[in-house]
Amino acid sequence: MKWRFISVGKPSLQYAKGGVEEYLKRLRRYVSVEHVSVKNGSREEEQIRLLAASEGCYRMVFDERGELLTTRGLAEVVTDLEMDGAIKSIALIIGGAEGHGDAIRQAADRIISFGRLTLQHELALVAAAEQVYRIYTLKRGEPYHR
């Protein structure tokens, strides 16, 4: 499985930049992964860029209106996607400061929420990378997930 983390803008906060780099580095031990950042703009411009960057991928969108899952529940989703021979890559999409518009939500294959709170988009990217890393350690029975 290939993972493409797509976000609006590059992380500028040092803790976010460091966190994304660290978790993507750890995740590369298990799967192919890349981070793609698209240029900031209006919500509509960002949607167009996010959709273009995720073309051909299974689109997993993080949005506060999405489905609430546990880590184990998300691990089951990922396992099912890996077993589906038609799905080769997952685009995990994090919106910008304005959030996602209807076009992204309609194009999403799955919408997931960290909860009903709104997270700053750089922090959401770090949390998403950490959760995907946690999923792979969980699936392999490694102690990190405890």
N, CA, C and O atoms as a GROMACS GRO file, in nm:
protein
  584
    1MET      N    1   0.085  -0.118   0.000
    1MET     CA    2   0.000   0.000   0.000
    1MET      C    3   0.089   0.124   0.000
    1MET      O    4   0.191   0.129   0.070
    2LYS      N    5   0.050   0.221  -0.078
    2LYS     CA    6   0.119   0.350  -0.080
    2LYS      C    7   0.031   0.452  -0.010
    2LYS      O    8  -0.090   0.455  -0.030
    3TRP      N    9   0.092   0.535   0.070
    3TRP     CA   10   0.021   0.641   0.141
    3TRP      C   11   0.071   0.776   0.092
    3TRP      O   12   0.191   0.799   0.079
    4ARG      N   13  -0.022   0.863   0.064
    4ARG     CA   14   0.009   1.001   0.026
    4ARG      C   15  -0.064   1.093   0.124
    4ARG      O   16  -0.186   1.104   0.122
    5PHE      N   17   0.013   1.158   0.208
    5PHE     CA   18  -0.043   1.257   0.301
    5PHE      C   19  -0.045   1.390   0.226
    5PHE      O   20   0.059   1.440   0.186
    6ILE      N   21  -0.163   1.445   0.209
    6ILE     CA   22  -0.178   1.569   0.133
    6ILE      C   23  -0.233   1.676   0.224
    6ILE      O   24  -0.337   1.658   0.288
    7SER      N   25  -0.163   1.787   0.230
    7SER     CA   26  -0.207   1.897   0.317
    7SER      C   27  -0.194   2.029   0.243
    7SER      O   28  -0.122   2.041   0.143
    8VAL      N   29  -0.266   2.127   0.294
    8VAL     CA   30  -0.256   2.263   0.240
    8VAL      C   31  -0.139   2.331   0.309
    8VAL      O   32  -0.139   2.346   0.431
    9GLY      N   33  -0.042   2.372   0.233
    9GLY     CA   34   0.077   2.438   0.287
    9GLY      C   35   0.169   2.340   0.357
    9GLY      O   36   0.126   2.235   0.405
   10LYS      N   37   0.297   2.376   0.362
   10LYS     CA   38   0.395   2.296   0.435
   10LYS      C   39   0.388   2.336   0.582
   10LYS      O   40   0.363   2.452   0.615
   11PRO      N   41   0.410   2.239   0.671
   11PRO     CA   42   0.410   2.276   0.813
   11PRO      C   43   0.517   2.382   0.841
   11PRO      O   44   0.633   2.366   0.805
   12SER      N   45   0.476   2.489   0.906
   12SER     CA   46   0.572   2.595   0.940
   12SER      C   47   0.604   2.596   1.089
   12SER      O   48   0.710   2.644   1.129
   13LEU      N   49   0.513   2.544   1.170
   13LEU     CA   50   0.541   2.535   1.313
   13LEU      C   51   0.645   2.426   1.335
   13LEU      O   52   0.631   2.315   1.283
   14GLN      N   53   0.750   2.457   1.410
   14GLN     CA   54   0.861   2.363   1.426
   14GLN      C   55   0.816   2.228   1.481
   14GLN      O   56   0.860   2.123   1.432
   15TYR      N   57   0.729   2.230   1.582
   15TYR     CA   58   0.686   2.102   1.639
   15TYR      C   59   0.607   2.021   1.537
   15TYR      O   60   0.617   1.898   1.535
   16ALA      N   61   0.530   2.086   1.453
   16ALA     CA   62   0.452   2.015   1.352
   16ALA      C   63   0.544   1.960   1.243
   16ALA      O   64   0.531   1.844   1.203
   17LYS      N   65   0.635   2.042   1.197
   17LYS     CA   66   0.730   1.997   1.094
   17LYS      C   67   0.810   1.877   1.144
   17LYS      O   68   0.825   1.778   1.073
   18GLY      N   69   0.860   1.887   1.267
   18GLY     CA   70   0.937   1.777   1.325
   18GLY      C   71   0.853   1.652   1.345
   18GLY      O   72   0.899   1.541   1.320
   19GLY      N   73   0.729   1.670   1.390
   19GLY     CA   74   0.641   1.555   1.412
   19GLY      C   75   0.607   1.483   1.284
   19GLY      O   76   0.609   1.360   1.278
   20VAL      N   77   0.575   1.559   1.180
   20VAL     CA   78   0.543   1.497   1.051
   20VAL      C   79   0.664   1.421   0.998
   20VAL      O   80   0.652   1.306   0.956
   21GLU      N   81   0.780   1.484   1.001
   21GLU     CA   82   0.902   1.418   0.952
   21GLU      C   83   0.929   1.289   1.030
   21GLU      O   84   0.963   1.187   0.971
   22GLU      N   85   0.915   1.295   1.163
   22GLU     CA   86   0.943   1.179   1.246
   22GLU      C   87   0.848   1.062   1.218
   22GLU      O   88   0.893   0.949   1.198
   23TYR      N   89   0.719   1.089   1.214
   23TYR     CA   90   0.624   0.980   1.193
   23TYR      C   91   0.629   0.926   1.051
   23TYR      O   92   0.609   0.806   1.031
   24LEU      N   93   0.654   1.010   0.952
   24LEU     CA   94   0.666   0.958   0.816
   24LEU      C   95   0.792   0.874   0.802
   24LEU      O   96   0.792   0.774   0.730
   25LYS      N   97   0.900   0.914   0.870
   25LYS     CA   98   1.023   0.834   0.869
   25LYS      C   99   0.997   0.697   0.931
   25LYS      O  100   1.039   0.595   0.876
   26ARG      N  101   0.928   0.694   1.044
   26ARG     CA  102   0.896   0.567   1.110
   26ARG      C  103   0.805   0.481   1.022
   26ARG      O  104   0.822   0.360   1.012
   27LEU      N  105   0.709   0.544   0.959
   27LEU     CA  106   0.610   0.474   0.877
   27LEU      C  107   0.674   0.410   0.754
   27LEU      O  108   0.625   0.308   0.706
   28ARG      N  109   0.781   0.468   0.704
   28ARG     CA  110   0.848   0.414   0.584
   28ARG      C  111   0.904   0.274   0.607
   28ARG      O  112   0.936   0.205   0.511
   29ARG      N  113   0.917   0.232   0.732
   29ARG     CA  114   0.962   0.095   0.759
   29ARG      C  115   0.857  -0.007   0.717
   29ARG      O  116   0.889  -0.124   0.697
   30TYR      N  117   0.732   0.038   0.705
   30TYR     CA  118   0.621  -0.053   0.678
   30TYR      C  119   0.559  -0.036   0.540
   30TYR      O  120   0.520  -0.135   0.477
   31VAL      N  121   0.550   0.086   0.493
   31VAL     CA  122   0.480   0.116   0.368
   31VAL      C  123   0.550   0.230   0.294
   31VAL      O  124   0.632   0.302   0.351
   32SER      N  125   0.515   0.244   0.168
   32SER     CA  126   0.561   0.358   0.090
   32SER      C  127   0.479   0.480   0.132
   32SER      O  128   0.356   0.472   0.142
   33VAL      N  129   0.545   0.591   0.155
   33VAL     CA  130   0.475   0.710   0.204
   33VAL      C  131   0.539   0.836   0.149
   33VAL      O  132   0.661   0.844   0.131
   34GLU      N  133   0.455   0.935   0.123
   34GLU     CA  134   0.505   1.065   0.082
   34GLU      C  135   0.413   1.173   0.139
   34GLU      O  136   0.297   1.148   0.170
   35HIS      N  137   0.468   1.292   0.152
   35HIS     CA  138   0.389   1.407   0.194
   35HIS      C  139   0.388   1.505   0.078
   35HIS      O  140   0.493   1.545   0.027
   36VAL      N  141   0.269   1.544   0.037
   36VAL     CA  142   0.251   1.641  -0.070
   36VAL      C  143   0.179   1.760  -0.011
   36VAL      O  144   0.073   1.745   0.050
   37SER      N  145   0.237   1.877  -0.029
   37SER     CA  146   0.168   1.997   0.018
   37SER      C  147   0.123   2.077  -0.104
   37SER      O  148   0.197   2.091  -0.202
   38VAL      N  149   0.001   2.128  -0.096
   38VAL     CA  150  -0.051   2.211  -0.204
   38VAL      C  151  -0.053   2.356  -0.157
   38VAL      O  152  -0.056   2.384  -0.037
   39LYS      N  153  -0.051   2.444  -0.252
   39LYS     CA  154  -0.045   2.587  -0.225
   39LYS      C  155  -0.173   2.638  -0.156
   39LYS      O  156  -0.283   2.596  -0.189
   40ASN      N  157  -0.155   2.729  -0.060
   40ASN     CA  158  -0.267   2.797   0.004
   40ASN      C  159  -0.343   2.881  -0.098
   40ASN      O  160  -0.288   2.922  -0.200
   41GLY      N  161  -0.468   2.906  -0.069
   41GLY     CA  162  -0.551   2.991  -0.153
   41GLY      C  163  -0.691   2.998  -0.095
   41GLY      O  164  -0.710   2.972   0.024
   42SER      N  165  -0.786   3.032  -0.177
   42SER     CA  166  -0.925   3.029  -0.131
   42SER      C  167  -0.964   2.883  -0.109
   42SER      O  168  -0.896   2.792  -0.156
   43ARG      N  169  -1.073   2.861  -0.038
   43ARG     CA  170  -1.118   2.724  -0.015
   43ARG      C  171  -1.139   2.651  -0.147
   43ARG      O  172  -1.103   2.534  -0.160
   44GLU      N  173  -1.196   2.719  -0.244
   44GLU     CA  174  -1.221   2.657  -0.374
   44GLU      C  175  -1.091   2.621  -0.445
   44GLU      O  176  -1.079   2.512  -0.502
   45GLU      N  177  -0.993   2.712  -0.441
   45GLU     CA  178  -0.863   2.684  -0.503
   45GLU      C  179  -0.794   2.566  -0.433
   45GLU      O  180  -0.737   2.479  -0.498
   46GLU      N  181  -0.801   2.565  -0.301
   46GLU     CA  182  -0.740   2.455  -0.227
   46GLU      C  183  -0.807   2.323  -0.259
   46GLU      O  184  -0.739   2.221  -0.272
   47GLN      N  185  -0.939   2.322  -0.271
   47GLN     CA  186  -1.011   2.199  -0.306
   47GLN      C  187  -0.966   2.145  -0.440
   47GLN      O  188  -0.943   2.024  -0.454
   48ILE      N  189  -0.952   2.231  -0.539
   48ILE     CA  190  -0.907   2.189  -0.672
   48ILE      C  191  -0.769   2.127  -0.662
   48ILE      O  192  -0.743   2.023  -0.724
   49ARG      N  193  -0.680   2.189  -0.586
   49ARG     CA  194  -0.543   2.138  -0.572
   49ARG      C  195  -0.540   2.005  -0.496
   49ARG      O  196  -0.466   1.914  -0.533
   50LEU      N  197  -0.620   1.995  -0.389
   50LEU     CA  198  -0.625   1.871  -0.312
   50LEU      C  199  -0.681   1.757  -0.396
   50LEU      O  200  -0.630   1.645  -0.390
   51LEU      N  201  -0.784   1.784  -0.473
   51LEU     CA  202  -0.841   1.680  -0.559
   51LEU      C  203  -0.742   1.637  -0.667
   51LEU      O  204  -0.731   1.518  -0.696
   52ALA      N  205  -0.672   1.731  -0.725
   52ALA     CA  206  -0.573   1.696  -0.828
   52ALA      C  207  -0.460   1.612  -0.768
   52ALA      O  208  -0.415   1.516  -0.829
   53ALA      N  209  -0.414   1.648  -0.648
   53ALA     CA  210  -0.303   1.576  -0.584
   53ALA      C  211  -0.344   1.436  -0.539
   53ALA      O  212  -0.258   1.349  -0.522
   54SER      N  213  -0.473   1.414  -0.521
   54SER     CA  214  -0.521   1.283  -0.475
   54SER      C  215  -0.584   1.200  -0.587
   54SER      O  216  -0.643   1.095  -0.560
   55GLU      N  217  -0.573   1.245  -0.708
   55GLU     CA  218  -0.632   1.175  -0.823
   55GLU      C  219  -0.580   1.032  -0.829
   55GLU      O  220  -0.460   1.008  -0.817
   56GLY      N  221  -0.671   0.937  -0.848
   56GLY     CA  222  -0.634   0.797  -0.861
   56GLY      C  223  -0.614   0.724  -0.730
   56GLY      O  224  -0.585   0.605  -0.729
   57CYS      N  225  -0.629   0.793  -0.619
   57CYS     CA  226  -0.611   0.734  -0.487
   57CYS      C  227  -0.745   0.715  -0.418
   57CYS      O  228  -0.843   0.781  -0.451
   58TYR      N  229  -0.748   0.625  -0.324
   58TYR     CA  230  -0.862   0.615  -0.233
   58TYR      C  231  -0.851   0.737  -0.142
   58TYR      O  232  -0.749   0.756  -0.076
   59ARG      N  233  -0.954   0.819  -0.138
   59ARG     CA  234  -0.948   0.946  -0.064
   59ARG      C  235  -1.005   0.931   0.076
   59ARG      O  236  -1.124   0.907   0.095
   60MET      N  237  -0.917   0.945   0.174
   60MET     CA  238  -0.955   0.943   0.313
   60MET      C  239  -0.939   1.086   0.365
   60MET      O  240  -0.828   1.138   0.373
   61VAL      N  241  -1.050   1.148   0.398
   61VAL     CA  242  -1.051   1.289   0.436
   61VAL      C  243  -1.075   1.303   0.585
   61VAL      O  244  -1.166   1.240   0.640
   62PHE      N  245  -0.993   1.384   0.650
   62PHE     CA  246  -1.017   1.416   0.791
   62PHE      C  247  -1.099   1.544   0.798
   62PHE      O  248  -1.060   1.647   0.743
   63ASP      N  249  -1.213   1.535   0.866
   63ASP     CA  250  -1.306   1.648   0.877
   63ASP      C  251  -1.385   1.628   1.006
   63ASP      O  252  -1.422   1.515   1.040
   64GLU      N  253  -1.412   1.737   1.078
   64GLU     CA  254  -1.482   1.723   1.206
   64GLU      C  255  -1.624   1.668   1.191
   64GLU      O  256  -1.684   1.626   1.290
   65ARG      N  257  -1.677   1.667   1.071
   65ARG     CA  258  -1.810   1.610   1.047
   65ARG      C  259  -1.806   1.463   1.009
   65ARG      O  260  -1.908   1.404   0.976
   66GLY      N  261  -1.687   1.405   1.012
   66GLY     CA  262  -1.671   1.267   0.968
   66GLY      C  263  -1.707   1.164   1.073
   66GLY      O  264  -1.755   1.195   1.182
   67GLU      N  265  -1.680   1.041   1.036
   67GLU     CA  266  -1.709   0.925   1.120
   67GLU      C  267  -1.607   0.918   1.235
   67GLU      O  268  -1.488   0.939   1.215
   68LEU      N  269  -1.657   0.888   1.353
   68LEU     CA  270  -1.569   0.870   1.469
   68LEU      C  271  -1.526   0.723   1.476
   68LEU      O  272  -1.610   0.634   1.486
   69LEU      N  273  -1.397   0.699   1.472
   69LEU     CA  274  -1.343   0.564   1.478
   69LEU      C  275  -1.243   0.553   1.592
   69LEU      O  276  -1.181   0.652   1.631
   70THR      N  277  -1.227   0.434   1.644
   70THR     CA  278  -1.116   0.408   1.734
   70THR      C  279  -0.994   0.377   1.648
   70THR      O  280  -1.005   0.360   1.527
   71THR      N  281  -0.878   0.370   1.711
   71THR     CA  282  -0.758   0.332   1.636
   71THR      C  283  -0.773   0.191   1.581
   71THR      O  284  -0.737   0.165   1.467
   72ARG      N  285  -0.826   0.102   1.661
   72ARG     CA  286  -0.847  -0.036   1.613
   72ARG      C  287  -0.948  -0.039   1.498
   72ARG      O  288  -0.933  -0.117   1.404
   73GLY      N  289  -1.050   0.044   1.506
   73GLY     CA  290  -1.148   0.053   1.396
   73GLY      C  291  -1.083   0.103   1.268
   73GLY      O  292  -1.111   0.051   1.160
   74LEU      N  293  -0.997   0.203   1.280
   74LEU     CA  294  -0.927   0.253   1.163
   74LEU      C  295  -0.830   0.148   1.109
   74LEU      O  296  -0.812   0.136   0.988
   75ALA      N  297  -0.769   0.071   1.198
   75ALA     CA  298  -0.680  -0.038   1.155
   75ALA      C  299  -0.758  -0.141   1.074
   75ALA      O  300  -0.707  -0.194   0.976
   76GLU      N  301  -0.881  -0.170   1.114
   76GLU     CA  302  -0.964  -0.263   1.038
   76GLU      C  303  -0.997  -0.207   0.900
   76GLU      O  304  -0.996  -0.280   0.801
   77VAL      N  305  -1.026  -0.078   0.894
   77VAL     CA  306  -1.053  -0.013   0.765
   77VAL      C  307  -0.932  -0.027   0.674
   77VAL      O  308  -0.944  -0.064   0.558
   78VAL      N  309  -0.814   0.004   0.728
   78VAL     CA  310  -0.691  -0.004   0.649
   78VAL      C  311  -0.664  -0.147   0.604
   78VAL      O  312  -0.626  -0.170   0.489
   79THR      N  313  -0.684  -0.243   0.692
   79THR     CA  314  -0.664  -0.384   0.656
   79THR      C  315  -0.757  -0.424   0.542
   79THR      O  316  -0.715  -0.492   0.448
   80ASP      N  317  -0.882  -0.383   0.551
   80ASP     CA  318  -0.977  -0.413   0.443
   80ASP      C  319  -0.934  -0.349   0.312
   80ASP      O  320  -0.945  -0.411   0.206
   81LEU      N  321  -0.884  -0.226   0.318
   81LEU     CA  322  -0.838  -0.159   0.196
   81LEU      C  323  -0.717  -0.230   0.137
   81LEU      O  324  -0.704  -0.242   0.015
   82GLU      N  325  -0.628  -0.277   0.223
   82GLU     CA  326  -0.509  -0.349   0.176
   82GLU      C  327  -0.547  -0.481   0.110
   82GLU      O  328  -0.480  -0.526   0.017
   83MET      N  329  -0.653  -0.543   0.158
   83MET     CA  330  -0.698  -0.670   0.102
   83MET      C  331  -0.771  -0.651  -0.031
   83MET      O  332  -0.784  -0.745  -0.109
   84ASP      N  333  -0.818  -0.531  -0.056
   84ASP     CA  334  -0.887  -0.499  -0.181
   84ASP      C  335  -0.782  -0.477  -0.289
   84ASP      O  336  -0.710  -0.377  -0.286
   85GLY      N  337  -0.772  -0.566  -0.381
   85GLY     CA  338  -0.669  -0.558  -0.484
   85GLY      C  339  -0.680  -0.437  -0.575
   85GLY      O  340  -0.582  -0.401  -0.642
   86ALA      N  341  -0.796  -0.373  -0.579
   86ALA     CA  342  -0.815  -0.258  -0.667
   86ALA      C  343  -0.755  -0.130  -0.608
   86ALA      O  344  -0.730  -0.035  -0.681
   87ILE      N  345  -0.732  -0.128  -0.479
   87ILE     CA  346  -0.682  -0.007  -0.414
   87ILE      C  347  -0.531  -0.020  -0.392
   87ILE      O  348  -0.485  -0.106  -0.318
   88LYS      N  349  -0.458   0.066  -0.459
   88LYS     CA  350  -0.312   0.062  -0.452
   88LYS      C  351  -0.254   0.174  -0.365
   88LYS      O  352  -0.145   0.160  -0.310
   89SER      N  353  -0.330   0.284  -0.352
   89SER     CA  354  -0.279   0.396  -0.273
   89SER      C  355  -0.393   0.468  -0.203
   89SER      O  356  -0.506   0.475  -0.252
   90ILE      N  357  -0.359   0.521  -0.087
   90ILE     CA  358  -0.453   0.598  -0.006
   90ILE      C  359  -0.401   0.740   0.005
   90ILE      O  360  -0.285   0.763   0.041
   91ALA      N  361  -0.487   0.836  -0.026
   91ALA     CA  362  -0.455   0.977  -0.006
   91ALA      C  363  -0.525   1.020   0.122
   91ALA      O  364  -0.648   1.018   0.130
   92LEU      N  365  -0.449   1.060   0.219
   92LEU     CA  366  -0.503   1.110   0.344
   92LEU      C  367  -0.500   1.262   0.333
   92LEU      O  368  -0.393   1.322   0.326
   93ILE      N  369  -0.617   1.323   0.332
   93ILE     CA  370  -0.628   1.465   0.298
   93ILE      C  371  -0.660   1.549   0.420
   93ILE      O  372  -0.758   1.525   0.491
   94ILE      N  373  -0.574   1.648   0.443
   94ILE     CA  374  -0.591   1.745   0.552
   94ILE      C  375  -0.611   1.881   0.489
   94ILE      O  376  -0.527   1.927   0.411
   95GLY      N  377  -0.721   1.946   0.522
   95GLY     CA  378  -0.752   2.077   0.465
   95GLY      C  379  -0.674   2.190   0.530
   95GLY      O  380  -0.595   2.167   0.622
   96GLY      N  381  -0.695   2.309   0.481
   96GLY     CA  382  -0.628   2.427   0.533
   96GLY      C  383  -0.708   2.493   0.644
   96GLY      O  384  -0.798   2.432   0.702
   97ALA      N  385  -0.675   2.616   0.671
   97ALA     CA  386  -0.738   2.692   0.780
   97ALA      C  387  -0.888   2.709   0.760
   97ALA      O  388  -0.961   2.722   0.858
   98GLU      N  389  -0.934   2.709   0.636
   98GLU     CA  390  -1.077   2.725   0.608
   98GLU      C  391  -1.153   2.593   0.611
   98GLU      O  392  -1.276   2.592   0.596
   99GLY      N  393  -1.084   2.484   0.631
   99GLY     CA  394  -1.150   2.354   0.634
   99GLY      C  395  -1.184   2.305   0.494
   99GLY      O  396  -1.146   2.366   0.394
  100HIS      N  397  -1.258   2.194   0.488
  100HIS     CA  398  -1.297   2.136   0.360
  100HIS      C  399  -1.433   2.189   0.316
  100HIS      O  400  -1.522   2.215   0.397
  101GLY      N  401  -1.445   2.205   0.186
  101GLY     CA  402  -1.573   2.241   0.128
  101GLY      C  403  -1.647   2.116   0.081
  101GLY      O  404  -1.599   2.004   0.098
  102ASP      N  405  -1.763   2.138   0.024
  102ASP     CA  406  -1.847   2.027  -0.020
  102ASP      C  407  -1.781   1.940  -0.126
  102ASP      O  408  -1.802   1.819  -0.128
  103ALA      N  409  -1.702   2.000  -0.214
  103ALA     CA  410  -1.640   1.922  -0.323
  103ALA      C  411  -1.548   1.813  -0.269
  103ALA      O  412  -1.548   1.701  -0.321
  104ILE      N  413  -1.472   1.843  -0.167
  104ILE     CA  414  -1.382   1.744  -0.107
  104ILE      C  415  -1.464   1.635  -0.038
  104ILE      O  416  -1.437   1.516  -0.055
  105ARG      N  417  -1.562   1.676   0.039
  105ARG     CA  418  -1.644   1.577   0.111
  105ARG      C  419  -1.718   1.486   0.012
  105ARG      O  420  -1.732   1.366   0.038
  106GLN      N  421  -1.764   1.539  -0.098
  106GLN     CA  422  -1.836   1.458  -0.198
  106GLN      C  423  -1.741   1.363  -0.271
  106GLN      O  424  -1.781   1.254  -0.310
  107ALA      N  425  -1.617   1.405  -0.290
  107ALA     CA  426  -1.520   1.321  -0.361
  107ALA      C  427  -1.454   1.218  -0.270
  107ALA      O  428  -1.386   1.127  -0.318
  108ALA      N  429  -1.473   1.232  -0.141
  108ALA     CA  430  -1.408   1.143  -0.044
  108ALA      C  431  -1.465   1.002  -0.052
  108ALA      O  432  -1.586   0.984  -0.072
  109ASP      N  433  -1.379   0.904  -0.037
  109ASP     CA  434  -1.424   0.766  -0.024
  109ASP      C  435  -1.460   0.736   0.122
  109ASP      O  436  -1.544   0.651   0.151
  110ARG      N  437  -1.395   0.809   0.213
  110ARG     CA  438  -1.424   0.794   0.356
  110ARG      C  439  -1.390   0.924   0.425
  110ARG      O  440  -1.286   0.984   0.398
  111ILE      N  441  -1.478   0.967   0.514
  111ILE     CA  442  -1.454   1.088   0.592
  111ILE      C  443  -1.444   1.047   0.738
  111ILE      O  444  -1.533   0.983   0.793
  112ILE      N  445  -1.332   1.084   0.798
  112ILE     CA  446  -1.303   1.046   0.936
  112ILE      C  447  -1.281   1.171   1.020
  112ILE      O  448  -1.231   1.272   0.970
  113SER      N  449  -1.319   1.162   1.146
  113SER     CA  450  -1.303   1.275   1.237
  113SER      C  451  -1.215   1.236   1.354
  113SER      O  452  -1.220   1.124   1.403
  114PHE      N  453  -1.133   1.331   1.398
  114PHE     CA  454  -1.059   1.314   1.523
  114PHE      C  455  -1.151   1.341   1.641
  114PHE      O  456  -1.117   1.310   1.755
  115GLY      N  457  -1.265   1.397   1.616
  115GLY     CA  458  -1.362   1.434   1.718
  115GLY      C  459  -1.434   1.559   1.670
  115GLY      O  460  -1.408   1.607   1.560
  116ARG      N  461  -1.520   1.609   1.749
  116ARG     CA  462  -1.597   1.726   1.709
  116ARG      C  463  -1.523   1.857   1.726
  116ARG      O  464  -1.570   1.962   1.682
  117LEU      N  465  -1.408   1.852   1.789
  117LEU     CA  466  -1.326   1.973   1.801
  117LEU      C  467  -1.256   2.002   1.668
  117LEU      O  468  -1.225   1.910   1.592
  118THR      N  469  -1.233   2.128   1.642
  118THR     CA  470  -1.156   2.167   1.524
  118THR      C  471  -1.009   2.172   1.563
  118THR      O  472  -0.971   2.236   1.661
  119LEU      N  473  -0.925   2.102   1.484
  119LEU     CA  474  -0.781   2.105   1.508
  119LEU      C  475  -0.714   2.197   1.408
  119LEU      O  476  -0.755   2.206   1.292
  120GLN      N  477  -0.611   2.264   1.452
  120GLN     CA  478  -0.527   2.342   1.362
  120GLN      C  479  -0.472   2.244   1.259
  120GLN      O  480  -0.431   2.134   1.294
  121HIS      N  481  -0.469   2.283   1.131
  121HIS     CA  482  -0.439   2.187   1.024
  121HIS      C  483  -0.301   2.124   1.034
  121HIS      O  484  -0.284   2.008   0.994
  122GLU      N  485  -0.201   2.196   1.084
  122GLU     CA  486  -0.069   2.135   1.098
  122GLU      C  487  -0.070   2.029   1.208
  122GLU      O  488  -0.007   1.924   1.194
  123LEU      N  489  -0.140   2.057   1.316
  123LEU     CA  490  -0.153   1.960   1.424
  123LEU      C  491  -0.231   1.837   1.376
  123LEU      O  492  -0.197   1.725   1.414
  124ALA      N  493  -0.334   1.857   1.295
  124ALA     CA  494  -0.411   1.746   1.239
  124ALA      C  495  -0.323   1.657   1.152
  124ALA      O  496  -0.338   1.534   1.153
  125LEU      N  497  -0.232   1.716   1.077
  125LEU     CA  498  -0.140   1.638   0.993
  125LEU      C  499  -0.049   1.551   1.079
  125LEU      O  500  -0.028   1.434   1.048
  126VAL      N  501   0.004   1.607   1.186
  126VAL     CA  502   0.089   1.530   1.277
  126VAL      C  503   0.009   1.414   1.338
  126VAL      O  504   0.055   1.300   1.341
  127ALA      N  505  -0.112   1.446   1.385
  127ALA     CA  506  -0.195   1.343   1.447
  127ALA      C  507  -0.231   1.233   1.347
  127ALA      O  508  -0.233   1.115   1.384
  128ALA      N  509  -0.260   1.269   1.224
  128ALA     CA  510  -0.293   1.169   1.122
  128ALA      C  511  -0.174   1.079   1.094
  128ALA      O  512  -0.189   0.957   1.084
  129ALA      N  513  -0.055   1.137   1.080
  129ALA     CA  514   0.066   1.058   1.055
  129ALA      C  515   0.092   0.964   1.172
  129ALA      O  516   0.129   0.848   1.153
  130GLU      N  517   0.073   1.014   1.294
  130GLU     CA  518   0.094   0.930   1.412
  130GLU      C  519  -0.005   0.815   1.415
  130GLU      O  520   0.034   0.702   1.447
  131GLN      N  521  -0.131   0.840   1.382
  131GLN     CA  522  -0.232   0.734   1.385
  131GLN      C  523  -0.204   0.627   1.280
  131GLN      O  524  -0.223   0.508   1.307
  132VAL      N  525  -0.160   0.666   1.162
  132VAL     CA  526  -0.128   0.566   1.060
  132VAL      C  527  -0.008   0.484   1.104
  132VAL      O  528  -0.006   0.362   1.085
  133TYR      N  529   0.092   0.548   1.163
  133TYR     CA  530   0.206   0.475   1.219
  133TYR      C  531   0.158   0.378   1.327
  133TYR      O  532   0.199   0.262   1.330
  134ARG      N  533   0.073   0.427   1.416
  134ARG     CA  534   0.019   0.344   1.525
  134ARG      C  535  -0.055   0.222   1.469
  134ARG      O  536  -0.044   0.112   1.523
  135ILE      N  537  -0.129   0.242   1.361
  135ILE     CA  538  -0.202   0.131   1.298
  135ILE      C  539  -0.107   0.020   1.255
  135ILE      O  540  -0.134  -0.098   1.280
  136TYR      N  541   0.003   0.057   1.192
  136TYR     CA  542   0.096  -0.045   1.144
  136TYR      C  543   0.169  -0.114   1.258
  136TYR      O  544   0.200  -0.233   1.247
  137THR      N  545   0.198  -0.045   1.367
  137THR     CA  546   0.258  -0.114   1.481
  137THR      C  547   0.155  -0.206   1.547
  137THR      O  548   0.190  -0.315   1.592
  138LEU      N  549   0.031  -0.164   1.552
  138LEU     CA  550  -0.077  -0.246   1.606
  138LEU      C  551  -0.095  -0.373   1.524
  138LEU      O  552  -0.104  -0.483   1.578
  139LYS      N  553  -0.099  -0.357   1.392
  139LYS     CA  554  -0.118  -0.472   1.303
  139LYS      C  555  -0.004  -0.573   1.315
  139LYS      O  556  -0.024  -0.692   1.290
  140ARG      N  557   0.114  -0.528   1.352
  140ARG     CA  558   0.228  -0.617   1.363
  140ARG      C  559   0.253  -0.662   1.508
  140ARG      O  560   0.350  -0.733   1.536
  141GLY      N  561   0.166  -0.621   1.598
  141GLY     CA  562   0.179  -0.662   1.736
  141GLY      C  563   0.298  -0.600   1.809
  141GLY      O  564   0.346  -0.654   1.908
  142GLU      N  565   0.344  -0.486   1.759
  142GLU     CA  566   0.457  -0.417   1.822
  142GLU      C  567   0.406  -0.334   1.940
  142GLU      O  568   0.290  -0.294   1.943
  143PRO      N  569   0.493  -0.308   2.038
  143PRO     CA  570   0.446  -0.246   2.162
  143PRO      C  571   0.408  -0.097   2.156
  143PRO      O  572   0.350  -0.046   2.252
  144TYR      N  573   0.437  -0.027   2.051
  144TYR     CA  574   0.410   0.118   2.046
  144TYR      C  575   0.263   0.151   2.071
  144TYR      O  576   0.233   0.250   2.138
  145HIS      N  577   0.173   0.072   2.019
  145HIS     CA  578   0.030   0.104   2.020
  145HIS      C  579  -0.034   0.100   2.157
  145HIS      O  580  -0.148   0.144   2.171
  146ARG      N  581   0.032   0.049   2.258
  146ARG     CA  582  -0.030   0.035   2.391
  146ARG      C  583  -0.056   0.168   2.456
  146ARG      O  584  -0.107   0.172   2.568
   0.00000   0.00000   0.00000
